[in-house]
Amino acid sequence: MLIDLPIGDYFRKFLDACMSNIDNMGGRKKDARFITDLMKDYKAEKIKNMLKKIWLADFHRYCMDNLPGDTSKAVMDDLLKFESDCMTIQIIYNSTDIRGLSDARGREVERRNYINSLGYLYPDRDQELNQADSFDKLKAAVKGYEYEAMLDQVSDAGRDGGAGFSSQGKSIDDVMFIEKSRRFSMAFENGFHYGVFYGYLKLREMEIKNLVWLAELVSIGVPRQMPGWNKYVLPFKYHKEEAAAQQQ
């Protein structure tokens, strides 16, 4: 069903990668039944991460080869590399508490499947990131990059992934959400380039996420004085505040 859709090519690459990781297939025929059994080992979140990894690399290659003008290429190059780095950091952060992903074999085999070879951290920090099995090692791996300041804001109180509406601390999701809002807002600084459309789309996605989050608080009857009501991100807010601070 997916083969005739644009996303079909990414699923094909995903399945090829899955089958290449199987050491011994025992001569079994690669038919529909085999694919069905293979997919049972992958949860929806794993499939999503692998597809996004493939898509980011493909979309970055397309932008660098086809977009007109140096400004469009520079803006999209920055946004996609930043997005890929955030994805890598988040996967490593989430895997440090999962048995089978933070050990040596898990880092080399399983976790590597979801980490992209695209971004500002690759290839200089690739080895350090792959060896990170704790939050402290992750912070050490990104030392000297802008991501270091982002991770410094992550608190133990927000370790639950930001879902705690009673938590004052910032989770890694909260911190990255704010930074992504600022980064995509900056795409509007330059004129006459295609990156502004991508920035607009991502900011709209953030608005939808804000609405979903607030709707969930309403549906479960969270009191208005709880910190969770402040865990939403306004597009352009953080970029505007940064620009105002620089003018002072």
C-alpha positions, 0 to 999 in steps of 0.5 A: 500500500505504501509503495506508490506513496512518496513515503514508500521509498523511506519505508523501503530503506527502513526495511533494508536497514532492518534486514541488514542488521540480521546476522543469520536469516536462515535462508528464509524467503523475504516475503510479506510474512517475513516482513510482518514478523520482522516488524513485530520487533519494532515499536511505533516510536522506533519506526518513527525515529528510523524513518525520520533519520532517513528523511532528514538525510534525504531532505538535506541532500535535496536542499543542498542540490536543488534550492536556488540561492546561497541564503536558502541553502545556508538556512536549511543547512543550519535548521536540518543539522540542528534538528538532527543533532537534537534528535541524536541528543534526545535518543541518547538521553532517553536510552541511558535508562533503558537496559540493552541500549546503554551497554556496549552492545546496545550502543554499537548495534541498536542505538546506532540505528537511530543516530544520524550522520548529519549535524554539527556534532558529526563526525567530531563528537560521534565517538564520544556520543556513541560511548555516552551511557549517562547524562554526565557523559552526554553533556561532556560529549557536547561540551563547547557546542551550544547544546551544552547550555541547553543540557545545563538547563535540564533538571532532575525534576524534569526527568519524567520527560516533561509530562509532569504537570506539577514539576517546576523543573525543565525536561529535555523536551522542554528545553529543546522545545524552547530552543527549536522555537527560537531557531525556527523563528530566526529563519524569518530574519533573512528575506527571499529564501525558502527556509522561511517556509520550513520555519513557518511549518515547524512553528505551526506544529509547535502551536498544535503541540501547545493546544494539545498539551493545554487541552490535556490539562483541561481534560484531566482537571489540572488546577490553574496554579500548577506549573504545567500551565506554563509549559507552552512555547509561544512562537517568536517569544524567545527569539524576540527576548534574545534580540531585545537583550542584545539591544540593551 
